Structures are given as structure tokens and as C-alpha cells.
Amino acid sequence: MTVDSLATPLVLALDAMGGDDAPGIVIDGAAIARERYPDLRFIFFGDELKIAALLAERSELKDCSELRHTADVVTADMKPSHALRQGRDSSMRLAINAVKTGEACCVVSAGNTGALMAMAKFVLKTLPGIDRPAIATLIPSQKGETVMLDLGANIECDAENLVQFALMGAIFCRTVLGRKDPSIGLLNIGTEELKGHDEVRIAASILRDRPIPGHLFGFVEGNDITAGTTDVVVTDGFSGNIALKSIEGTAKLISHFLRETIASSLLAKLGYLLALGAFKKLKKRVDPRRYNGAMFLGLQGVCVKSHGGTDAEGFANAIGVARDLVAHGFNKRIAEELAAQYGLDGSGHAAQPQHSEDE
């Protein structure tokens, strides 16, 4: 589905029980998203009594929502393997199933990340040419926004996994951010070619020799992420998750220091009032809710993970991310690019060479 074909309402499956403050933030977030995007409709999966009471307070959702009762919930501390076996009737699993059956065009959840990834991969399957899905998000940088992946789905990765992440990240950058020739950086402990694990160095070697939808910049370090040195930063889920949380923590620390400084004297408070407009712009620029909504790239279906501790505004932004992925036909584009990269036919197998009649 493309932007031009949005006359038909988009149906989103929402895991109403996922997140620290669910189902409240899910319902309120859907209301905010609906105001922004009148073409949206929702199927809420979760505890009927809790959700129905909240929906009754949101008249704007009355004609665009459907409620599916689920007794089971995937808890935040549940192991992915356990959730996969025991969570077949959970709000998370049934929301994913709705995408598989075509009832919904995408699923959004603020629940257990590991469980969501495991279930989505099991139900939706991966795209041809992709071994493992990756969690990707946009990181604010000095030059705009940087695509970063993987952010926690794959703790250990081999070189080919990193190559696939690089391809998906570059395609995402081209499709969503509109950058025709995105630069790709592999996160490492240094920029020298001899630095880092074998997997990272082998991945760099492969990317240098393989035609890719963009170009390889080389190795980048942690400070390059927010500097915007490259359009795409590729790493394994272990390093990526640590880097992401470190960036979020640093932003909160600076905000804390800023509030302390402003409150330290009358003159500082006066200066704050004089520069209030600038501070509001800064707050909006670095607001983590603005960047909420991590994409599971590489699946045969759109799945977006919202931060578990977000509020309604943040969840609405995650819904917006899911809508944009569908509106841009992202999965179709990534499948086409991957088919071209790996020489796959429509069934996901290696294309057979064409022979002339004289052969």
C-alpha cells in the first residue's frame, strides 16, 4: 500500500496490555494517533473489562475500534521461549496473528521485546534472503537522523547477519528518509581496519566487495552515532542496546543538570525565561517520545515495538511509525531490493539463469 492509496482505512492491531502503563497509554495513544491520521482503524487485544471502560471515555474511538478479549498477557519478565509456548492466546500473540491473517496491516506493542520478536518471527516469518530480523530506530544526530540497528534482537551475530542488517538499514534509509546513496558504518572499538571482532572485520570485507544500496563508509565509534558521521550504523544487538541506553541516559543526565542550573539562582531563572522559546525548541528536538517506535526489519509483515515506559504521546508516535511503513510500502521495497541483491525469484529461491534456445 502506498501513500496515494490511503483512501482505504488502515487497520492496526494493538497489543493493549503491553507496556508499564497499559492499557491506558495504548488507548490514549490511539486517540492521539487517530486525530493525526483519520484513515486509521484499530483492533485492541486485551482484557475486555479494562479496555472497554477506557474506550467508553474516548468517543473519538467509538466508530474506528474493535475489541478482542484475551485472558492471557505476556509479562515483562517472561522468557521469549516460554512466551512462545504458553502465550498463544495472549494479547501480543493474537495481535500478531491479525497481521498474518490480513485482518490488520501492522502490529504495535509496548510489551516484552524478546517475546515480541520471537512471536513475530515465528508467525510472520522472515523475508527471503534474511536469516534474522533486526530492531532498528532513528537516532537524533547533528546532521538530522541516523538509522541504527540491531538494538537488541540478536545478542550474537555472524558476519553475514551484519551484512544483512547493513542492507536492510540502507534500504530503510532510502525508502523512509529519502537518502539515495546512504553511507553505512559498522560500529567498532576503533576506525582502524585491524580493530574489532572477526565478525565485524569480515562483514566490512564482504560489504566492500558486494554491490549494496548505498556505500560503505567503514568503521565508526560510539561518538559517531550522534555526530551523524554515517546515515546507517550497524552493530549486533548487544552493543546496539547498550549504545542506545547510554544515549538515552546521557540525554536525561544533561536535562537533569540543566534543570539544576536553572534553579540555582534568580539570575539563571531570569535567563531561562528570556530564552524560553529556544529551550522549548531544544526540548522538542531531544524528546525521546518523538523517536519512539522501533521497527522489526526483515519480517514478512510490519511490526513496531514501542518503549515499555512511554506515555500516550510516545505510543501515538509508534503508531505513526507503523502507519508510515505501510504507507511507503516498505516491506515490498525491501523485498525487491533483497531479491536484486541475492538474485532471488518471487518464491525466495535463487533465480535460475536464462538460457537461449541455441544452448
LUMLUMTOR-388985 format. One record per residue (C-alpha): residue number from 1; x, y, z. Coordinates in steps of 0.02 Angstrom, whole numbers, plus 50000, padded with zeros to 5 digits. Example, Ala and Ser with C-alpha at 12.3 -4.5 7.8 and 13.67 -1.06 7.14 Angstrom:
REM residues 2
+-----+-------+-------+-------+
|   n |     x |     y |     z |
+-----+-------+-------+-------+
|   1 | 50615 | 49775 | 50390 |
|   2 | 50684 | 49947 | 50357 |
+-----+-------+-------+-------+
END
This chain:
REM residues 359
+-----+-------+-------+-------+
|   n |     x |     y |     z |
+-----+-------+-------+-------+
|   1 | 50000 | 50000 | 50000 |
|   2 | 50069 | 50172 | 49955 |
|   3 | 50035 | 50348 | 50012 |
|   4 | 49925 | 50375 | 49861 |
|   5 | 49811 | 50230 | 49906 |
|   6 | 49764 | 50281 | 50083 |
|   7 | 49581 | 50312 | 50041 |
|   8 | 49555 | 50139 | 50116 |
|   9 | 49568 | 50142 | 50306 |
|  10 | 49723 | 50062 | 50380 |
|  11 | 49685 | 49934 | 50516 |
|  12 | 49814 | 49920 | 50655 |
|  13 | 49822 | 49778 | 50781 |
|  14 | 49867 | 49848 | 50952 |
|  15 | 49930 | 49744 | 51098 |
|  16 | 49831 | 49840 | 51229 |
|  17 | 49910 | 49750 | 51377 |
|  18 | 50093 | 49782 | 51333 |
|  19 | 50191 | 49917 | 51425 |
|  20 | 50213 | 49985 | 51600 |
|  21 | 50052 | 50087 | 51600 |
|  22 | 49943 | 49980 | 51486 |
|  23 | 49806 | 49982 | 51435 |
|  24 | 49786 | 50167 | 51474 |
|  25 | 49930 | 50233 | 51368 |
|  26 | 49879 | 50120 | 51223 |
|  27 | 49702 | 50187 | 51217 |
|  28 | 49756 | 50368 | 51242 |
|  29 | 49895 | 50348 | 51114 |
|  30 | 49773 | 50277 | 50987 |
|  31 | 49660 | 50428 | 51014 |
|  32 | 49805 | 50548 | 50980 |
|  33 | 49857 | 50449 | 50826 |
|  34 | 49679 | 50445 | 50760 |
|  35 | 49670 | 50634 | 50770 |
|  36 | 49830 | 50646 | 50668 |
|  37 | 49783 | 50510 | 50544 |
|  38 | 49595 | 50497 | 50514 |
|  39 | 49624 | 50347 | 50400 |
|  40 | 49669 | 50234 | 50547 |
|  41 | 49562 | 50098 | 50624 |
|  42 | 49611 | 49990 | 50773 |
|  43 | 49587 | 49815 | 50839 |
|  44 | 49628 | 49813 | 51025 |
|  45 | 49681 | 49647 | 51100 |
|  46 | 49673 | 49626 | 51289 |
|  47 | 49566 | 49624 | 51445 |
|  48 | 49391 | 49670 | 51389 |
|  49 | 49333 | 49745 | 51554 |
|  50 | 49483 | 49861 | 51570 |
|  51 | 49489 | 49913 | 51387 |
|  52 | 49301 | 49938 | 51367 |
|  53 | 49296 | 50057 | 51515 |
|  54 | 49435 | 50163 | 51440 |
|  55 | 49360 | 50160 | 51265 |
|  56 | 49196 | 50222 | 51339 |
|  57 | 49287 | 50381 | 51389 |
|  58 | 49355 | 50406 | 51212 |
|  59 | 49207 | 50444 | 51099 |
|  60 | 49327 | 50481 | 50954 |
|  61 | 49375 | 50296 | 50951 |
|  62 | 49198 | 50228 | 50954 |
|  63 | 49173 | 50211 | 50766 |
|  64 | 49350 | 50158 | 50721 |
|  65 | 49388 | 50024 | 50851 |
|  66 | 49357 | 49841 | 50881 |
|  67 | 49393 | 49749 | 51044 |
|  68 | 49453 | 49569 | 51053 |
|  69 | 49457 | 49494 | 51227 |
|  70 | 49612 | 49397 | 51279 |
|  71 | 49634 | 49323 | 51452 |
|  72 | 49822 | 49297 | 51439 |
|  73 | 49959 | 49428 | 51447 |
|  74 | 50145 | 49416 | 51408 |
|  75 | 50231 | 49489 | 51561 |
|  76 | 50387 | 49597 | 51554 |
|  77 | 50495 | 49464 | 51636 |
|  78 | 50433 | 49315 | 51534 |
|  79 | 50566 | 49224 | 51436 |
|  80 | 50538 | 49227 | 51247 |
|  81 | 50539 | 49037 | 51236 |
|  82 | 50407 | 49025 | 51372 |
|  83 | 50301 | 49162 | 51292 |
|  84 | 50311 | 49071 | 51125 |
|  85 | 50248 | 48909 | 51203 |
|  86 | 50125 | 48973 | 51331 |
|  87 | 50067 | 49138 | 51255 |
|  88 | 49967 | 49075 | 51107 |
|  89 | 49810 | 49160 | 51174 |
|  90 | 49896 | 49317 | 51238 |
|  91 | 49856 | 49493 | 51179 |
|  92 | 50027 | 49504 | 51098 |
|  93 | 50013 | 49341 | 51000 |
|  94 | 49836 | 49371 | 50939 |
|  95 | 49882 | 49546 | 50882 |
|  96 | 50024 | 49473 | 50779 |
|  97 | 49909 | 49338 | 50711 |
|  98 | 49793 | 49475 | 50646 |
|  99 | 49934 | 49536 | 50533 |
| 100 | 49968 | 49360 | 50473 |
| 101 | 49786 | 49331 | 50426 |
| 102 | 49771 | 49500 | 50341 |
| 103 | 49647 | 49574 | 50464 |
| 104 | 49773 | 49709 | 50507 |
| 105 | 49913 | 49790 | 50407 |
| 106 | 50032 | 49803 | 50555 |
| 107 | 50051 | 49771 | 50741 |
| 108 | 50112 | 49888 | 50879 |
| 109 | 50159 | 49831 | 51054 |
| 110 | 50248 | 49907 | 51203 |
| 111 | 50269 | 49736 | 51282 |
| 112 | 50414 | 49617 | 51312 |
| 113 | 50539 | 49647 | 51170 |
| 114 | 50611 | 49472 | 51166 |
| 115 | 50440 | 49391 | 51167 |
| 116 | 50376 | 49509 | 51031 |
| 117 | 50524 | 49469 | 50920 |
| 118 | 50509 | 49282 | 50948 |
| 119 | 50322 | 49279 | 50913 |
| 120 | 50334 | 49395 | 50762 |
| 121 | 50472 | 49293 | 50685 |
| 122 | 50378 | 49129 | 50716 |
| 123 | 50211 | 49193 | 50649 |
| 124 | 50259 | 49314 | 50511 |
| 125 | 50423 | 49230 | 50456 |
| 126 | 50572 | 49322 | 50384 |
| 127 | 50588 | 49396 | 50211 |
| 128 | 50682 | 49293 | 50080 |
| 129 | 50868 | 49325 | 50100 |
| 130 | 50856 | 49371 | 50285 |
| 131 | 50910 | 49249 | 50421 |
| 132 | 50867 | 49358 | 50571 |
| 133 | 50757 | 49512 | 50593 |
| 134 | 50837 | 49666 | 50670 |
| 135 | 50770 | 49805 | 50780 |
| 136 | 50801 | 49975 | 50701 |
| 137 | 50762 | 50152 | 50755 |
| 138 | 50804 | 50332 | 50713 |
| 139 | 50933 | 50418 | 50823 |
| 140 | 50941 | 50609 | 50825 |
| 141 | 51109 | 50673 | 50766 |
| 142 | 51197 | 50835 | 50723 |
| 143 | 51154 | 50806 | 50540 |
| 144 | 50973 | 50752 | 50560 |
| 145 | 50933 | 50571 | 50596 |
| 146 | 51036 | 50412 | 50592 |
| 147 | 50965 | 50237 | 50565 |
| 148 | 51036 | 50115 | 50692 |
| 149 | 51017 | 49926 | 50702 |
| 150 | 51016 | 49800 | 50785 |
| 151 | 50958 | 49865 | 50953 |
| 152 | 50932 | 49705 | 51050 |
| 153 | 50852 | 49568 | 50946 |
| 154 | 51013 | 49472 | 50913 |
| 155 | 51142 | 49465 | 51052 |
| 156 | 51269 | 49371 | 50946 |
| 157 | 51287 | 49395 | 50758 |
| 158 | 51399 | 49323 | 50625 |
| 159 | 51468 | 49423 | 50480 |
| 160 | 51326 | 49380 | 50361 |
| 161 | 51198 | 49438 | 50490 |
| 162 | 51286 | 49606 | 50499 |
| 163 | 51289 | 49617 | 50309 |
| 164 | 51102 | 49585 | 50303 |
| 165 | 51074 | 49718 | 50436 |
| 166 | 51175 | 49840 | 50332 |
| 167 | 51069 | 49804 | 50178 |
| 168 | 50906 | 49825 | 50272 |
| 169 | 50965 | 49983 | 50358 |
| 170 | 51018 | 50060 | 50193 |
| 171 | 50854 | 50013 | 50110 |
| 172 | 50757 | 50086 | 50257 |
| 173 | 50860 | 50245 | 50244 |
| 174 | 50824 | 50261 | 50058 |
| 175 | 50639 | 50219 | 50075 |
| 176 | 50589 | 50317 | 50230 |
| 177 | 50719 | 50456 | 50241 |
| 178 | 50739 | 50478 | 50054 |
| 179 | 50930 | 50469 | 50050 |
| 180 | 50978 | 50397 | 49882 |
| 181 | 51156 | 50342 | 49924 |
| 182 | 51160 | 50311 | 50113 |
| 183 | 51327 | 50289 | 50198 |
| 184 | 51347 | 50134 | 50308 |
| 185 | 51457 | 50123 | 50461 |
| 186 | 51498 | 49967 | 50562 |
| 187 | 51507 | 50005 | 50748 |
| 188 | 51679 | 49958 | 50815 |
| 189 | 51803 | 50000 | 50953 |
| 190 | 51909 | 50098 | 50830 |
| 191 | 51915 | 50151 | 50649 |
| 192 | 52073 | 50055 | 50606 |
| 193 | 52048 | 49904 | 50494 |
| 194 | 52132 | 49785 | 50618 |
| 195 | 52016 | 49833 | 50763 |
| 196 | 51867 | 49733 | 50823 |
| 197 | 51798 | 49557 | 50818 |
| 198 | 51822 | 49444 | 50668 |
| 199 | 51637 | 49455 | 50627 |
| 200 | 51643 | 49644 | 50609 |
| 201 | 51800 | 49643 | 50502 |
| 202 | 51734 | 49504 | 50391 |
| 203 | 51570 | 49596 | 50369 |
| 204 | 51665 | 49751 | 50314 |
| 205 | 51762 | 49648 | 50188 |
| 206 | 51601 | 49575 | 50116 |
| 207 | 51518 | 49745 | 50104 |
| 208 | 51668 | 49816 | 50011 |
| 209 | 51655 | 49682 | 49878 |
| 210 | 51465 | 49666 | 49863 |
| 211 | 51353 | 49791 | 49771 |
| 212 | 51243 | 49872 | 49904 |
| 213 | 51104 | 50003 | 49906 |
| 214 | 51222 | 50137 | 49969 |
| 215 | 51407 | 50139 | 50008 |
| 216 | 51517 | 50076 | 50149 |
| 217 | 51597 | 50216 | 50250 |
| 218 | 51695 | 50095 | 50359 |
| 219 | 51709 | 50075 | 50547 |
| 220 | 51631 | 50204 | 50664 |
| 221 | 51641 | 50228 | 50851 |
| 222 | 51508 | 50269 | 50980 |
| 223 | 51528 | 50457 | 50966 |
| 224 | 51496 | 50446 | 50778 |
| 225 | 51316 | 50392 | 50808 |
| 226 | 51254 | 50561 | 50869 |
| 227 | 51380 | 50655 | 50762 |
| 228 | 51290 | 50589 | 50609 |
| 229 | 51452 | 50526 | 50531 |
| 230 | 51353 | 50397 | 50432 |
| 231 | 51171 | 50378 | 50382 |
| 232 | 51165 | 50199 | 50447 |
| 233 | 51254 | 50122 | 50597 |
| 234 | 51261 | 49931 | 50602 |
| 235 | 51302 | 49825 | 50753 |
| 236 | 51247 | 49670 | 50848 |
| 237 | 51102 | 49681 | 50970 |
| 238 | 51212 | 49675 | 51125 |
| 239 | 51318 | 49827 | 51080 |
| 240 | 51172 | 49915 | 50999 |
| 241 | 51060 | 49905 | 51151 |
| 242 | 51198 | 49966 | 51266 |
| 243 | 51236 | 50111 | 51149 |
| 244 | 51052 | 50159 | 51137 |
| 245 | 51025 | 50156 | 51326 |
| 246 | 51186 | 50255 | 51352 |
| 247 | 51125 | 50389 | 51232 |
| 248 | 50955 | 50396 | 51319 |
| 249 | 51038 | 50404 | 51489 |
| 250 | 51155 | 50544 | 51436 |
| 251 | 51009 | 50645 | 51371 |
| 252 | 50919 | 50626 | 51538 |
| 253 | 51077 | 50673 | 51633 |
| 254 | 51101 | 50833 | 51533 |
| 255 | 50918 | 50876 | 51559 |
| 256 | 50940 | 50848 | 51747 |
| 257 | 51095 | 50959 | 51753 |
| 258 | 51005 | 51093 | 51653 |
| 259 | 50858 | 51098 | 51773 |
| 260 | 50976 | 51108 | 51922 |
| 261 | 51073 | 51250 | 51842 |
| 262 | 50917 | 51350 | 51801 |
| 263 | 50853 | 51332 | 51979 |
| 264 | 51021 | 51380 | 52056 |
| 265 | 50994 | 51569 | 52056 |
| 266 | 50872 | 51708 | 52019 |
| 267 | 50981 | 51767 | 51875 |
| 268 | 50981 | 51593 | 51799 |
| 269 | 50791 | 51585 | 51811 |
| 270 | 50778 | 51755 | 51726 |
| 271 | 50894 | 51696 | 51588 |
| 272 | 50785 | 51542 | 51566 |
| 273 | 50629 | 51650 | 51545 |
| 274 | 50716 | 51757 | 51416 |
| 275 | 50770 | 51603 | 51318 |
| 276 | 50609 | 51505 | 51346 |
| 277 | 50571 | 51490 | 51160 |
| 278 | 50741 | 51417 | 51124 |
| 279 | 50726 | 51294 | 51269 |
| 280 | 50558 | 51235 | 51203 |
| 281 | 50635 | 51200 | 51033 |
| 282 | 50777 | 51106 | 51115 |
| 283 | 50657 | 51003 | 51220 |
| 284 | 50556 | 50955 | 51067 |
| 285 | 50714 | 50910 | 50970 |
| 286 | 50779 | 50787 | 51100 |
| 287 | 50612 | 50723 | 51166 |
| 288 | 50630 | 50532 | 51166 |
| 289 | 50444 | 50512 | 51133 |
| 290 | 50472 | 50591 | 50962 |
| 291 | 50584 | 50445 | 50914 |
| 292 | 50481 | 50309 | 50996 |
| 293 | 50440 | 50160 | 50887 |
| 294 | 50574 | 50034 | 50840 |
| 295 | 50547 | 49934 | 50681 |
| 296 | 50573 | 49747 | 50665 |
| 297 | 50656 | 49744 | 50495 |
| 298 | 50662 | 49585 | 50394 |
| 299 | 50490 | 49513 | 50433 |
| 300 | 50350 | 49474 | 50311 |
| 301 | 50239 | 49597 | 50399 |
| 302 | 50255 | 49765 | 50487 |
| 303 | 50290 | 49752 | 50674 |
| 304 | 50335 | 49904 | 50781 |
| 305 | 50398 | 49899 | 50960 |
| 306 | 50356 | 50046 | 51073 |
| 307 | 50461 | 50083 | 51226 |
| 308 | 50379 | 49998 | 51376 |
| 309 | 50393 | 50153 | 51486 |
| 310 | 50325 | 50280 | 51361 |
| 311 | 50168 | 50384 | 51382 |
| 312 | 50020 | 50411 | 51266 |
| 313 | 50113 | 50535 | 51158 |
| 314 | 50256 | 50413 | 51134 |
| 315 | 50140 | 50270 | 51092 |
| 316 | 50050 | 50380 | 50966 |
| 317 | 50218 | 50411 | 50882 |
| 318 | 50249 | 50223 | 50874 |
| 319 | 50081 | 50204 | 50788 |
| 320 | 50135 | 50340 | 50667 |
| 321 | 50294 | 50244 | 50627 |
| 322 | 50193 | 50087 | 50588 |
| 323 | 50075 | 50186 | 50478 |
| 324 | 50218 | 50265 | 50382 |
| 325 | 50300 | 50096 | 50349 |
| 326 | 50138 | 50032 | 50274 |
| 327 | 50104 | 50193 | 50180 |
| 328 | 50277 | 50189 | 50099 |
| 329 | 50258 | 50005 | 50052 |
| 330 | 50418 | 49973 | 50146 |
| 331 | 50409 | 49783 | 50152 |
| 332 | 50378 | 49771 | 49965 |
| 333 | 50526 | 49884 | 49930 |
| 334 | 50643 | 49793 | 50046 |
| 335 | 50591 | 49626 | 49971 |
| 336 | 50626 | 49692 | 49795 |
| 337 | 50796 | 49761 | 49845 |
| 338 | 50844 | 49600 | 49934 |
| 339 | 50789 | 49497 | 49784 |
| 340 | 50901 | 49601 | 49674 |
| 341 | 51046 | 49588 | 49797 |
| 342 | 51036 | 49400 | 49818 |
| 343 | 50969 | 49353 | 49646 |
| 344 | 50806 | 49283 | 49715 |
| 345 | 50649 | 49245 | 49618 |
| 346 | 50473 | 49278 | 49678 |
| 347 | 50471 | 49122 | 49787 |
| 348 | 50629 | 49170 | 49879 |
| 349 | 50742 | 49045 | 49790 |
| 350 | 50894 | 49085 | 49687 |
| 351 | 50839 | 49136 | 49514 |
| 352 | 50881 | 49014 | 49376 |
| 353 | 50992 | 49080 | 49237 |
| 354 | 50905 | 49112 | 49072 |
| 355 | 50965 | 49003 | 48928 |
| 356 | 50946 | 49045 | 48745 |
| 357 | 50865 | 48923 | 48625 |
| 358 | 51035 | 48891 | 48544 |
| 359 | 51110 | 48820 | 48704 |
+-----+-------+-------+-------+
END
